[in-house]
Amino acid sequence: MNVEDLRLFVTTLDAGSFTAAADALGVTKQYVSRRVAALEALLGVRLLNRTTRRLQATELGLLLYDKAITILADLRDAQELVSAQGASLRGTLRVSAPMTFATLHLSHVLPLFMRQHPHINLEIDLNDRAVDLLADGYDMSIRIGTLEDSSLIAKRLTDMQTILCASPAYLEEHGTPANLDALQQHACLLYGHSRHVEWRLRETGKPRSLSMRGQLRANNGELIRDAAIAGMGIAYLPTFIVGQALASGALVPILKQHWPASAAVYAVYPQHRQSARAVQVFSDFIKQQIEHLNA
C-alpha cells in the first residue's frame, strides 16, 4: 500500500464517483478505477460498492477512509514541520466558517493573509451547520457559542454579545417593551434555521427561554438586521451583525438587563492538527483581525 493510493481512495470517496475523482486528480477514470481495484486486491476486501448513481463505502472501506485521512494529515503535518524552517508556509488549508460572520468579518482580511502567505491555498466553506471536522476533512472551523465536542482543540478568538434591538422609528410607533412578557407582544424578527425559534435571555439574573413567533423568519442575520433597520420589528442578533447599525444609530439596543452573558468565537481544530503551523498561523491572524468586534 502506498500513500498515493490512499490519497486516491479518499478523493474517490469524497467525490462520489470515479469520473469526479479523475477530474479532481487530473487523471483518467480508468486509472482511478484500476488503482482502487488494485488496493482492494492488495487488502483482500471490497472497499466500495459500485452503483449506477454513486459509489458507497463498505464498512471496511469507511474504516480505511478514516485511517487514511489521519495518515494523510500526519504526513502533511510532517511536511509542514520540516518546511517551517523555510521562509514560507505551503500547502492547502480547509476552513469551515459561519456564513454571515465570514462575509462580514473575514472576506476583507483574507486577501491580506494570502498576500502574506502566497504559497498557502485556502479552501473556505461557508455554512452555518456544525461540520464534522474529521469526517469532512477540515483543518479548522470557526464556531460561535457553546462547544459540545470535547475532543476538539479550541482557541478563543473574540467575545460576542447577542442583543435585542430595533429601529428608532419602530420604537416611536410601537413603544419600547418594558419586560420580556411585553416583548412577546411586539413584532419580532426571527433569526434561525428551524420553525421553532427560541430567544434565550435573562430575567432577574436567571436564564429564560422565550418561544417566539413573528411575521418574518430567516436563516440569514443580515436579512433580519435590514428588516429591523426598516422598522419591521425587534431583532435578537449578535453584535458582529448589528455593530455598524448600532454605531450609526440605525438600530438602538433595548432591554439590556435581559441580555444573556457574552459568548465567544472560537477557532476549533482536531487534535491531530494542533501542531500544524498553517493552522496556528491562520488562527492567530484571524484573532488579531477580529479581536476588536466587541471593543
Salt bridges, closest charged atoms under 4 A:
GLU4 OE1 - ARG7 NE 3.48
ASP5 OD2 - ARG35 NH2 2.57
GLU40 OE2 - ARG50 NH1 2.94
ASP77 OD1 - ARG273 NH1 2.02
GLU80 OE2 - ARG273 NH2 3.67
GLU123 OE1 - ARG94 NE 3.08
ASP128 OD2 - HIS193 NE2 3.83
ASP136 OD2 - ARG129 NH1 3.67
ASP139 OD1 - ARG76 NH2 2.28
ASP139 OD1 - ARG273 NE 2.96
ASP159 OD1 - ARG156 NH2 2.58
GLU173 OE2 - HIS174 NE2 3.79
ASP181 OD1 - ARG208 NH2 2.84
GLU198 OE2 - HIS196 NE2 3.36
GLU198 OE1 - ARG200 NH2 3.60
GLU203 OE1 - ARG208 NH1 2.98
ASP226 OD1 - ARG225 NE 3.07
ASP284 OD1 - LYS155 NZ 2.62
